[in-house]
């Protein structure tokens, strides 16, 4: 649940905390749970997820690409089956409107909410990362992106935004302003708008001997919380009948997809060949695809039947302003 604005919007939705930092705390809490997250009565407990994560999952599955706006009551009814109250749903919708991620559409006395170009870009990015690329880097060609920066102390906000974007793009920190990612990264697009021209040094290429790549991965990426998060996912979903107490397959599918989205956000997609044996994301990726094939169609049927929506016309394309240049069309070609 693939772009220049995507990292900014992700950080806004995360409330200013990078996905890796937040996921690390949640994964450690899950790892410390005595029974892997089961309910006190021995039954299976649903994952504890924020309403905005569930909202992104719902929008990505049932609104993206449809040119519709959904009645607020439909959101409330859908999220009630997930244990999310009306106040939390309305607050989440309002915050997303304030951040330019949803647009209000009134039809009579009813308020509907539709996607904006910004949220469409975010959801497309999430769709690509969750369902196409996944968390397993099985075909790594050995290319690293190395980025170094040094910013004045007064640039604290810029540094925070840069770190959030780097974390989302799969970078890990080696300290002293040096970050690495095990893949080619379009850094100019990633940092666009931050005003960092002349303050970054970027290199790409393979690591050279005597670099210990597995040791470097352990240094730059906190593998413990990542593994704990994936193990917690498997304890909940890698079983014959996951979440039997859920009201229906829509609730199961939204819970499962949203929890996996949180893992994908935090996972830098490291080369499998350099990860510890038995890395739990390998099994997790297989489980999530199996459950998607099992629940996607019935969940969509339930969602579509319960969704009240209105059609939304795409915004008109803005004509570019007249050029102030004195150059002729031939010289512009």
C-alpha positions in Angstrom: 0.0 0.0 0.0 5.3 4.0 -6.2 7.7 10.9 -7.1 9.2 13.3 -5.5 6.5 14.0 -2.9 6.1 10.4 -1.6 8.8 10.5 1.2 7.4 13.8 2.5 3.9 12.5 2.7 5.0 9.3 4.3 6.8 11.2 7.0 3.6 13.3 7.5 1.6 10.2 8.0 4.1 8.8 10.4 3.9 11.9 12.5 7.6 12.7 12.0 9.0 9.4 13.1 10.9 7.3 10.5 9.3 3.9 9.7 12.4 2.0 10.8 12.6 3.7 14.2 8.9 3.2 15.0 8.8 -0.3 13.6 11.8 -1.2 15.7 10.0 -0.2 18.9 6.9 -2.1 17.9 8.8 -5.2 16.8 10.7 -5.2 20.1 7.4 -5.0 22.0 6.0 -7.9 20.0 9.2 -10.0 20.6 8.8 -9.4 24.3 5.2 -10.7 24.3 5.1 -14.0 26.2 2.8 -15.8 23.7 3.5 -14.0 20.4 0.5 -11.8 20.5 -2.4 -14.1 21.4 -5.3 -12.8 23.4 -5.4 -13.5 27.2 -8.1 -16.1 26.8 -5.9 -18.2 24.4 -7.6 -16.9 21.3 -5.9 -15.1 18.5 -5.6 -11.3 18.9 -5.7 -9.0 15.9 -2.7 -6.8 15.3 -2.6 -3.4 17.0 -2.4 -0.9 14.1 -3.0 2.8 13.8 -6.2 4.0 12.0 -4.1 5.8 9.4 -2.3 2.6 8.4 -5.6 0.8 8.0 -6.9 3.8 6.1 -4.0 3.7 3.6 -4.6 0.0 3.2 -8.3 0.4 2.6 -7.8 3.3 0.1 -5.1 1.4 -1.8 -7.2 -1.7 -2.2 -10.7 -0.3 -2.9 -10.4 3.4 -4.0 -7.2 3.7 -5.9 -7.8 3.8 -9.7 -11.6 4.1 -9.5 -12.2 7.9 -9.7 -14.7 7.8 -6.9 -15.2 9.5 -3.5 -16.5 7.4 -0.7 -19.2 8.4 1.8 -17.8 9.0 5.3 -20.4 6.5 6.7 -18.9 3.8 4.6 -15.5 4.3 6.1 -17.1 4.2 9.6 -18.9 1.0 8.9 -15.9 -0.7 7.3 -13.6 0.3 10.2 -16.1 -0.7 12.9 -15.4 -4.4 11.9 -11.7 -3.6 12.8 -12.5 -2.2 16.2 -11.8 1.4 15.1 -14.4 3.9 16.5 -16.2 6.6 14.6 -14.3 9.4 16.2 -10.9 7.9 15.2 -12.1 7.4 11.6 -13.4 11.0 11.3 -10.2 12.4 12.9 -8.1 10.3 10.4 -10.1 11.6 7.5 -9.8 15.2 8.6 -6.0 15.0 9.1 -5.6 13.5 5.7 -7.6 16.3 4.2 -5.5 18.8 6.0 -2.3 17.2 4.6 -3.6 17.2 1.0 -4.0 13.4 0.9 -7.8 13.4 0.6 -10.3 15.8 -0.9 -13.9 16.4 0.3 -16.8 16.0 -2.1 -20.3 17.0 -1.0 -23.3 15.2 -2.6 -26.5 16.6 -1.1 -26.1 16.4 2.6 -23.5 13.7 2.6 -19.8 14.2 2.7 -17.6 12.0 0.6 -13.8 11.7 0.4 -11.6 11.0 -2.6 -8.0 10.7 -3.4 -5.7 13.5 -4.5 -2.8 13.3 -6.9 -0.5 13.2 -3.9 -2.2 10.3 -2.2 -2.5 8.4 -5.5 1.3 8.7 -5.9 1.8 7.4 -2.3 -0.6 4.5 -2.8 0.9 3.5 -6.1 4.3 3.5 -4.5 3.0 1.3 -1.7 1.3 -1.1 -4.1 4.6 -1.5 -6.0 6.6 -2.1 -2.8 4.1 -4.4 -1.1 2.8 -6.6 -4.0 5.5 -6.4 -6.7 8.9 -5.8 -5.1 8.2 -7.2 -1.7 10.8 -7.4 1.0 13.2 -10.0 -0.5 16.2 -8.8 -2.6 17.0 -12.1 -4.3 18.7 -10.8 -7.4 21.1 -8.2 -6.0 23.9 -7.3 -8.5 26.3 -6.0 -5.8 25.6 -2.3 -6.4 25.6 0.0 -3.4 24.5 3.6 -3.2 26.7 5.6 -0.7 25.5 9.0 0.5 27.4 11.4 2.8 26.2 14.7 4.1 27.0 17.3 6.7 24.4 19.9 7.6 24.6 22.9 10.1 23.0 22.4 13.4 20.4 25.1 12.5 19.2 22.8 9.7 17.6 20.4 12.2 14.3 20.2 10.4 16.0 19.5 7.0 18.1 16.8 8.6 15.0 15.2 10.1 13.2 15.2 6.7 16.3 13.8 4.9 16.7 11.0 7.4 13.0 10.1 7.0 13.4 10.0 3.2 16.6 8.0 3.4 15.0 5.4 5.7 12.0 5.0 3.3 14.4 4.5 0.4 16.2 1.7 2.1 19.3 3.5 3.5 21.0 2.6 6.7 23.4 4.7 8.7 27.1 3.9 9.2 27.4 7.1 11.4 29.0 10.5 10.8 26.5 11.4 8.1 27.3 8.3 5.9 24.4 6.2 4.7 24.3 3.1 2.4 21.6 1.4 0.4 22.1 -2.0 -1.3 20.6 -0.8 -4.6 20.8 2.1 -7.1 18.8 5.0 -5.7 17.6 8.1 -7.6 19.0 10.5 -5.0 18.1 13.7 -6.9 14.4 12.8 -6.9 14.6 11.5 -3.4 15.9 14.8 -1.9 14.2 17.2 -4.3 12.8 20.3 -2.5 15.2 20.0 0.5 17.7 22.6 -0.8 20.7 20.3 -0.5 22.6 21.2 -3.7 26.3 21.1 -2.9 25.8 19.4 0.5 25.6 15.8 -0.6 28.2 13.4 -1.9 26.8 10.3 -3.7 28.6 7.3 -5.1 27.4 4.0 -6.6 29.3 0.8 -7.2 30.3 -2.6 -5.6 32.0 -3.0 -2.3 35.7 -3.7 -2.5 37.8 -6.1 -0.5 38.4 -6.3 2.4 34.9 -5.1 3.2 32.9 -7.6 5.3 29.5 -7.1 3.7 27.4 -9.1 6.3 29.2 -7.1 9.1 28.5 -3.8 7.3 24.8 -4.8 7.0 24.6 -5.5 10.8 26.3 -2.1 11.5 24.1 0.0 9.2 20.7 -1.9 9.8 19.2 -3.0 13.0 18.4 -6.6 12.0 17.1 -7.7 15.4 13.9 -5.6 15.4 13.3 -6.4 11.7 13.5 -10.1 12.4 11.3 -9.7 15.4 8.6 -8.0 13.4 8.6 -10.7 10.8 8.5 -13.4 13.4 5.5 -11.7 15.1 3.8 -11.6 11.7 4.3 -15.3 11.2 3.0 -16.2 14.6 -0.2 -14.5 13.8 -0.7 -15.4 10.1 1.2 -18.6 9.4 -1.5 -21.0 10.6 -4.3 -22.9 8.9 -7.1 -20.5 10.0 -5.6 -17.1 10.9 -7.6 -14.7 13.0 -10.7 -16.9 13.4 -12.5 -14.3 15.6 -12.5 -11.7 12.8 -16.0 -10.8 11.6 -15.2 -11.7 7.9 -12.6 -12.0 5.2 -12.6 -8.2 4.7 -11.4 -7.6 8.2 -8.8 -10.4 7.9 -7.5 -9.1 4.6 -7.2 -5.5 5.8 -5.5 -6.5 9.1 -3.1 -8.7 7.3 -2.3 -6.3 4.5 -1.9 -3.3 6.9 0.5 -5.3 9.2 2.5 -6.4 6.2 2.6 -2.8 4.9 4.2 -1.7 8.2 6.8 -4.4 7.8 7.6 -3.3 4.3 7.9 0.3 5.3 10.6 -0.6 7.9 12.4 -3.3 5.8 15.3 -1.9 3.7 15.0 -4.9 1.3 18.5 -6.3 2.1 20.2 -8.9 -0.1 19.0 -12.3 1.1 22.5 -13.8 0.4 24.0 -11.7 3.2 21.2 -12.2 5.8 21.3 -14.8 8.6 20.1 -18.3 7.8 16.4 -18.8 8.3 15.6 -15.0 7.8 11.9 -14.9 8.7 10.9 -12.5 5.9 11.4 -15.3 3.4 8.6 -17.3 4.9 6.6 -14.1 5.6 6.6 -13.1 1.9 5.3 -16.6 1.0 2.5 -16.5 3.6 1.3 -13.0 2.7 1.0 -14.0 -1.0 -0.9 -17.2 -0.1 -3.3 -15.3 2.1 -3.8 -12.6 -0.6 -4.9 -15.3 -3.1 -7.3 -16.7 -0.5 -8.9 -13.5 0.8 -8.6 -10.8 -1.9 -11.7 -11.7 -4.0 -14.2 -12.3 -1.1 -12.8 -9.2 0.7 -13.4 -7.0 -2.4 -16.9 -8.4 -2.7 -17.7 -7.4 0.9 -16.1 -4.0 0.5 -17.8 -3.1 -2.8 -21.2 -4.1 -1.4 -20.8 -1.9 1.6 -19.3 1.1 -0.1 -21.4 4.1 -1.0 -19.6 6.4 -3.4 -20.0 9.0 -6.1 -18.0 9.5 -9.3 -15.3 12.1 -9.3 -14.1 13.8 -12.4 -10.4 14.0 -12.9 -9.0 17.5 -12.3 -8.5 19.5 -15.5 -5.0 19.7 -16.8 -3.4 23.0 -16.1 -1.9 24.7 -19.2 1.7 25.7 -18.7 2.2 29.4 -18.3 3.4 31.3 -21.4 7.2 31.3 -21.6 8.9 34.5 -20.8 11.9 33.5 -22.8 12.7 35.4 -26.0 13.9 32.2 -27.7 12.1 30.9 -30.7 10.3 27.5 -30.8 13.2 26.3 -33.0 15.7 27.2 -30.4 13.7 25.5 -27.6 13.7 22.2 -29.5 
